[in-house]
């Protein structure tokens, strides 16, 4: 594929078109596939309850009484929406659609000056209409916000290559990502070697990035300390989720292998009755670590199931049509991701290593905790970019080998 001579004005036109396309696709899905006023359930109900409480001037507390189980970025965003529009699920879903459309536009500027413009344009257009990216916009979950923050953080990381001063912006963006989904805080650790490998005063810029990351978390960490009188960086769910995804009951149920149990439904729940959420989380952490230590022979099998869940090409969604549509898109994307990964590796593409950082982050999350499409979602735009690169390269190779036919 021959790169097109995109100018600043041309990219602006593309950005507007991509935004309209992405927003329209998401609003259509919400109207036809979800329903504007369908009530939030499960995790979405927790986010909704916290946000509505905040919007009314109340405490940061979910319906189950926990005050630090949920990372704060999304509930506060949702609270802002409810403060302006009232307890409107329609307004919340429109906000989700806007976040998804903004992500599609942000992909246009990912690695600007380093990544081919035509690949950024293609990836942006594909993401705008990719069914799984559209799917998350229909529910009051943190995925659309987290995905946007991950893309913005990677835009800043690529900027660090030519302008080390962006290290602070990158650290801040990583901190905001962790406040949306704590597991994605891994990005700051994975990206520091990239910052350290570029330009003069590398250690200094790494320190700037790390300081910006920690300062971004600091206000919420101080809030948690004032509430629990313990050091809690973001949430009190680390131990609980580790136990839910690493316990002996999963080993006897193939349907649950690689997934997550519900801690209150397990017999060990009796051990935490009457305890604070911090103490509860600590006990669950010990239970999980004890399980891993005493069942290490079973861990390879459990990890294999987690990887199968993370890269599952046949997702189960609320309707058969949604499941089939998602599979028809995900299978080609995974195949072309493999092709693009191999081609970029063999060609020594300099953008490949940072592009794979979100993929590494969600993979590490899956191995430690549990895996499904929600866990993978922050890496989907980057998987998509490599897949588009593979498809573009394969098409260019086909054209070179066969040439243009006479009259075409």
N, C-alpha and C positions, 0 to 999 in steps of 0.2 A: 504494500500500500504506500503510495507516494504521499509524504507529508504535505499538508495544505498550507498555504501562506497565510496563516491567521494573523491578523493585526489586532491591536488593542480594541478597535471598534468592532471587529468581527467576533472576538471573544465575548464582548459585552452583549451582542445580539444573541449569541449562543447561550449565554448565561440566562438571559431573560426567557428564551425559548425553553431551556431545560427546566427552569423554575416553574413555568406555567404547565409544562407537560407533567412534571413530577407532582405538583400540587393537584392538578386535575385528576390524575390517576388515583391518588390517595383519597380525595374527596369522593370520587365515584365508588371506590371500595367501601368507604364508610357508609355511604348512603344506601348502596345496594346490597352489600355483603354483611354489614355489622348492624346498622341501625343507629341513628344519631343518639337516641335516648336509651339504648340497651344498657342495663346496669352493669357496673364493673364487678368482677368476681375475683376471688383468690387474691393474688398479690395486688392486682389492680384495685381491689376494694380497700386494701390497707393504705395504698398511696392516696386514694381518694379521701379516706377518713382523716388522714393526717393533714392533707391540704385544706380540707374544709374547716378543720379545727383551727388551723393557723389563720385562715382567711377571716374567721370570726374573732380573732384575737385570743384564741385558746392555746392550749399547750401542744407541743409536738408529741402526740401520742396516737397509736393505732387502736383499732377496735379491740385487739387482744390485750391492751394495757401496756405493751412494750413501748419504751420511749427512745430506744437507740437501735432497734432492729433494722431500720431502713436508712439507707444513705440519704443525705439531706437534699442533694441538688434537685432531683425531680420533684419531691413534695413541695419545695419552696417555689419552683417554677409553676407548678399546678396551683399553689395557693395564690400566686400573683394573678393567674387567670381567673380564679374564683372571686378574688377581691374586686376585679373589674366587672365581670359578667355575672356574678352570682354563682350558685352551685349548678353550673351548666355543663353537662357532659358533652353537649354539642360543641361548646367553645373549647373544651379540653381536647376533643378529637380534632378540631380544626388546627389547634396548636400543634398536635402531633403531626398533622399533615405538613404544616409549615416547617417543622424541624426536618422532616424527611426531604422536603424540597430544597431546603438550605444545604443539606448534606450533598445532594446531587450537584448543586452549584459549586460547593467547596471542592469537589473532586476535580473541577476544571483547573484549580490552582494548586493542586497537589504536586509538589516537585517542579514548580514553574522554573524554567531555565535549565532543568536537568532531565526531565522526562519529556518525550516527544508530545507535542501539542495535540496531534491527531489522536493519539492514544488516550490522552486525558479527556478529549471531547467525546470519543466513543464510549469510554467507561462511564462518563457522566450521563450520557444518554441512556445507556443500558441500565444503570442504577435507577434512573428516573422511572422506568417501567418494569423493573425486575419484581416479580410477584412477592418474593419473600421480604424485600425491603418495603413494599407496600403493605404487606400483612401486619407488620408491627405498628403501623400508624393507626390501626383500627382499635387499639386497646390502650388503656391508661397504664402503661408500663414504662419503665425507664429506658428501654432500648433505643427509641429514636433520639433521645437526648444524648445518651452515652455514645452512640455511633457518630453523631455530629461532633462531639467533643474529641473522640479518637481521631477523626479525620482532620480536625483543626490542629490537634497536637502534632500529627504527622506532617502537616503543612509547615508548622513552625520548625520541626526537626529538620526537614529538608532545607529550610532557610539557613539553618546553622552552618551548613556546608560552606556557604559563601559569605555569611554575615554572622559571626559567632555571637554577636549581641542578641540574637534571637534565642539564645539558650535560656534566658530568663522567661521569655514568653512561652517557650516549650515546657519548662518546668511548671509554670502556672497552669498551662493547659492540661498537663498530666495530673496536676492536683485536682482540677475541676473534674477530670475524668474519674479519678478515684472517689470523689464525692458523689458521683452518679452511680458508679459500680466499683466497689473497693478492689475487686480482683484486678481491674485494669490499671491499678497503680503500679503493677509489674512493669508497665511500659517505661517508667522512668529508670528502672534498673537496667532494662534491656537496651535503652537508647543511650545511656551514658558512654559506652564504648565508642559509639558513632561520633558523639560530641568530642570525646577525648582524642579521636584519630584525626581531627580536622583543625588546622590552623595553629597559630602561636597561642601561648598561654592556655593550653588545653585544660590543665588541671583547674585553673582559675574559672574557666567557663563551666566546667562540670560542677564546681562548687556553687556557682551562681544558679545553675539549673536545680541542683539539689535544694538550695536555700529557698528558691521560689516555690518549689513543690511543697516543702515542709511548712512554709508560711501560709500557703493556701489552705492547708489542712488545719492550721493552728486554731483559728476561731472555733471550729466545730469540736476539735479535741478539747479545748478549754471548756466549752459548754458541757461536753460529756463528763469531764472531771468534776465540774460543779454539781452535776446530777448524781454521779455514781461514786465520787471520791476515789476513783481508780483511773488509771491511764487507759483510755479507749480512743484509739486514733480516729475511727469512723463509726463502726457498728459493733454490736455485741452478738454477732451471728457467726463469727469465724469458727468457733468450736462446734456450735450446733450443726452448721452445714457440713463440717468435716465428719461429724458423727453420722449424720443422715446419709452420707454418701460412702462411708467406710464403716460398715457394721456387719456382724455375722449373719443377720437376717437376709441380707442381699445375696449371700452366697448360695442360699437354698432356693432362690427364686430367679430363674433366668429372665423373666419378664422385667424384673427390677434391677438386674445387673447393669451397672453404669448409670443408673438413675439415682433418685434421692428419696429416701424414706421420709416419713413425717415423725419427727422426734416424739411428740406427745403420744403417738400410737404405739411406741415401743415400750417394753417392760421397764427399761431403765428410767423412764420418766418419773417413776416413784422416787428416785434419788434426788430430784431437783425440786420437789414440791415445797413451796414456802420459801424458796431461796430468791434472792435478787437476780435480775437478768444477767448481771456480771458474774455472779457465783455460778449460776446455771450454765453459762457459756464455758466457764473454766472446767466444770465437771464433765461436760460433753467433750471438751478438748482432750481431757485425760482418757476418757473412754475410747475415743477415736485413735489416739496414739497407742493405747494398750492393744487395741484390735490389730492395728497395722504391725506392731511389734510381735504379736503372737501368731499372726496369720500371714507372715511374709511369703510363704510358699504359694499362697492363693492370690497374692497381689498381681502377678503377671496376667492371670486370667481376668481379674477385675479391671485392670488397666486396659486390656484388649477390648473389653465390652465398652468402656468409656470412650475409647477412640472410635469404635463402631458407631456409638451414639452421636459423637461429635460430627462425624462425616457421613451421617446417614443420608443417602440420596432419595429415600422413600419416606418422607415425613408423614405423620398422621395428623391431619388438621380437622377442624370441626365438620367439614363436608367433604364428600368424595371428590367433588369437582376441584376444591382447593388442593387436596392432596395430590391429585393427578397433575394439575397445572404446575404445582411446585416441583414435583418430580421431573416433569418435562423440561423445566428450566435448570434445576440443580444438577442433574446428571451431565448435560453438556458443559455446564460451568466447571464442574469438578474435572471432567476429562480435559478441557482446554487449559485449566489451571495446571494440570500435570505437564501438558505440552509446553506451556509458557514457562513453567519453572525450569524444565530441562533446557530449553533454548536460552533463557536468560543466564542460567548457570554456565552453560558451555561457552557463551559469548562474553562472559565476564561483565555483564551489565552492572554498572556501579549503583544503580537504584535498587537492585534486588534485595540486598541485606536489610536496609531500613524498611522496605515495603513489607517484608515478612515479619517485622516485629509484632504487629497486632496478631498475626497468625500464631506466633510463638506464645504470646500472652494467653490467648484463649486455649491453646493446647496445654499449657502448664496448668491453667485453671481446671480443665477437664481431667487431667491426670490426678490432681490433688483432690478435687471435689467431685463434681458430676458433670455430665455432658448432655447437651441437646442443641437445637438450633438457636435457642436464646443465648446460650453461652457463646456460640460461634458468631453471632450476629455482628459484634463490633469489628470482626475481621473480614466480613463479607465484602465490603468495598475494595479491600486490598487483594483478596482472592479473585475478585472480579477483574481488577486491573491486570493481574498476571494472566488471567484467562483471556482477556481481550488482546493482550500482547501476543499470546500463543496463537489465537485465531488470526490476527493481523499478519503475523509472520508466516503462518501456514498459507494464507491467501497470497501473500507477496511471492512466496516460493512457487506456488502453483502458476501464477502469472508469468514469472520468469522462465519457468520450464516450458510452458506451452505457448506463451506469447499471445498477442492479440490476434484473433482470427480475421482474415481479410473481410473488409466490409463492416467490421464491428468497431 
